[in-house]
Amino acid sequence: MEKLIVHGGNRLRGKVLISGSKNSSLPILAATLLTKDDCVIRQVPDLSDTNYMLQILRALGAEVERASGTVNVKAEKIIPDTPYDLVRKMRASICVMGPLTGRLRKAVVSMPGGCVIGDRPVDLHLKGLEYLGAKVQMDGGNIHIEAKKPLKGCTMNLLGKFGSTVLGTDNVLMAAVLTKGTTIIEGAAAEPEVEDLANFLIKMGAKIEGAGTTRIVVEGVKELHGAEHTVIPDRIEAGTFLVAGAIFGDGVMVKRVVPAHLKNVTDTLLASGYEVTSTKDSVTIMPGSGSPKGFHLTTRVYPGFPTDMQAQFCALACLIPGLSSIKETIFPQRFMHVSELKRMGANIELDGDTARITGVETLSGAPVMASDLRASAALVLAGLAAKGTTEIHRLYHIDRGYEHLDEKLSMLGAVTERVKE
Ligand code: EPU
């Protein structure tokens, strides 16, 4: 195990190149299972999560090669059984369920366990596949999906108690592309990552309309062919660097981004008094003319404020004068970062799904424990601005979702060390 030591107090300045999106790469890699042909996926970030996905594809029978950010997959012959040992390492492994069901009419995937950001059920994924005609059974911790007869298109609503589901929409979409007839997914997730997956599927020969909105219409086709695709930039990595620029920067530019995907994040920064400017593929953050103001945000499905940026804004609010509040509606218990930030001197009151944060003048470096990917990022951000040294233990959480985070931060002037525990 490794830890990251962040020496606080070094202001950030410069440009950072954003990697391909983790949350697009995972379902897109899974979608290569839908064809026997060669697929080439570019800008796949080098992360432990994408590497787990490649191992899963191999275990299912696909030939996989990776050269830097380009992944070649040929899934000529595949099996429906997904190995528990790999699945248990990454919750997003669940997204092989849709393509396996679409292509083989059979899938066996371990039921994902609990997760530190809250209860993460998969009922909507299963409901969607059942609508298409698959039978779902639980046995020995595994989900068994089987359709004796070909799947049939239908109209369904995938909206749940907490809104739409990203990977649930992905799973149903990937099964529906090879399903006879028309499938209409109402209450679909409209996140850019779902649209990116749909764009890849369309290149493979799928007929899909409405991806990127809450109503997706799929006209099933008999088979899909190989395709090449470049994954969209990671809006959460970009947002994290923008917050780094806000918290302790003198001009940070994120390059190779889609500014429209970051709108809610940049709007919140603007409203707080930071200077934010965009070009076609970059966003720059500079300190504003006065001191920043507190903000009040609520996480929502896209295009609302992303839950995956909530922890980073919580770290930022710790150093903004006055009161800020953050309400988390997607994963109401996703506040593991709060107690660690408090150890660094933050003034945060947690009340159910809402954090009220009163800015303090400085945070002080401390040993802290990373708990999940975005919570860990929040601790790194706090460490950059803190007085003294912050040690972030369990660094593997960050390596799941940020490609070379410490190297990129160093290029902006941060001083960090990665050391073995
Ligand atoms: N939900 C259900 N039933 C389901 C599925 C989801 O009730 O069958 C609930 C969840 O419990 C949650 C809400 O619906 O309250 C939304 O969950 P969603 O299914 O959209 O989450 P996900 O698809 O499992 C993806 C991202 C997460 C991101 C969420 C929300 C990937 C690999 N993961 O998860 O990313 O937080 O969407 O935007 O795409 C991260 O990158 O750090 C991360 C956790």
Boltz pocket constraint, residues with backbone or C-beta under 6 A from the ligand:
constraints:
  - pocket:
      binder: B
      contacts: [[A, 22], [A, 23], [A, 24], [A, 26], [A, 92], [A, 119], [A, 120], [A, 121], [A, 122], [A, 123], [A, 124], [A, 125], [A, 126], [A, 160], [A, 161], [A, 162], [A, 163], [A, 164], [A, 165], [A, 166], [A, 167], [A, 168], [A, 189], [A, 193], [A, 307], [A, 308], [A, 329], [A, 330], [A, 331], [A, 373], [A, 374], [A, 401]]
      max_distance: 6.0
